[in-house]
Structure formats: structure tokens, C-alpha cells
Amino acid sequence: MKTTRLQVSGMTCGHCQEAVEKALKARPGVRNATVHLQEGTAEVEYEEGSVVPEQLIAAVEEEGYRAALAGSG
């Protein structure tokens, strides 16, 4: 298992948080996703080799939010 932290922008309410979390959890290989609305972050636990961080970012962006690897600017 591997854990990646994403910086997520554009979330303004609990519905946003739930939408991002649901989108991440729907990706094959993702075992758990926890989205922190106040921090604007998401922690995603997934099976290494079955999904890459770029796919996690794409899942968030498909919901209409911006995402990047935390710490990457």
C-alpha cells in the first residue's frame, strides 16, 4: 500500500468534500480516501502499481476541482 497527499482547491462545503472523496474512492486500486475540507487536502491510500498519482489528480479534476501533489506548489 502507498499513501499520497493531494492539495485540493475549490472545495467550499461538505458536499464538495464528499464529491471529491467519492471520486477518489471510485478509482480502481484505491483502498481509502480521506478529504479534509478545512485544510484543502486529501490523503489517498492505494495499491502501488494499480493507480498512479496523476490518475488521482484526474479524478479530482473530473469533479471540477483543482488538485496537485501536496508540496509540489
Backbone torsions as a table, in degrees:
resi	resn	phi	psi	omega
1	MET	NA	148.7	178.0
2	LYS	-133.6	148.9	177.6
3	THR	-121.2	132.8	177.8
4	THR	-124.7	141.4	178.6
5	ARG	-109.1	128.0	178.6
6	LEU	-111.1	146.7	170.1
7	GLN	-94.7	124.7	-177.3
8	VAL	-119.8	128.4	178.0
9	SER	-119.2	153.0	179.0
10	GLY	103.4	-6.9	177.9
11	MET	-80.1	130.7	-178.3
12	THR	-124.9	-8.9	-175.6
13	CYS	-154.8	175.9	179.8
14	GLY	-61.4	-33.7	178.4
15	HIS	-63.8	-41.4	177.4
16	CYS	-59.4	-46.9	-179.7
17	GLN	-58.1	-46.7	-179.7
18	GLU	-64.5	-39.1	-179.6
19	ALA	-63.8	-43.0	179.6
20	VAL	-66.5	-45.3	-179.5
21	GLU	-61.0	-44.5	-179.8
22	LYS	-63.2	-42.6	-180.0
23	ALA	-63.1	-41.0	179.3
24	LEU	-67.5	-45.1	-178.8
25	LYS	-65.3	-23.6	-179.3
26	ALA	-76.0	-16.0	-179.7
27	ARG	-70.9	132.0	176.8
28	PRO	-58.2	135.4	179.5
29	GLY	95.9	-17.2	178.9
30	VAL	-80.6	126.4	-179.7
31	ARG	-95.8	-33.3	179.5
32	ASN	-159.3	149.2	175.6
33	ALA	-143.1	130.8	177.6
34	THR	-124.3	121.3	-178.2
35	VAL	-107.4	131.7	-179.4
36	HIS	-109.8	104.0	-176.3
37	LEU	-59.8	-50.7	-176.3
38	GLN	-62.9	-36.3	-179.4
39	GLU	-84.6	-20.6	-176.0
40	GLY	69.1	38.9	-178.7
41	THR	-131.5	163.6	173.8
42	ALA	-138.5	133.3	174.3
43	GLU	-108.4	123.7	-174.7
44	VAL	-122.0	125.2	176.6
45	GLU	-104.1	127.5	-175.5
46	TYR	-148.0	164.8	177.7
47	GLU	-79.4	119.2	179.7
48	GLU	-61.8	134.3	-179.6
49	GLY	96.9	-17.6	-179.7
50	SER	-101.7	-16.1	177.4
51	VAL	-154.1	148.8	178.6
52	VAL	-118.1	157.5	-177.6
53	PRO	-53.5	-34.0	179.4
54	GLU	-61.5	-32.9	177.6
55	GLN	-71.8	-32.7	176.9
56	LEU	-67.7	-43.2	177.4
57	ILE	-61.0	-43.2	179.3
58	ALA	-61.4	-38.9	179.5
59	ALA	-61.3	-41.3	178.8
60	VAL	-67.7	-45.3	-177.2
61	GLU	-66.6	-29.8	176.7
62	GLU	-65.1	-22.3	177.4
63	GLU	-87.8	-3.0	176.5
64	GLY	98.4	12.9	179.6
65	TYR	-113.5	164.1	177.3
66	ARG	-100.3	144.2	-179.6
67	ALA	-144.4	152.1	176.1
68	ALA	-154.7	159.6	174.1
69	LEU	-62.4	132.4	-179.9
70	ALA	-60.2	134.2	179.3
71	GLY	89.1	-2.5	-178.7
72	SER	-98.5	8.6	177.2
73	GLY	99.6	NA	NA
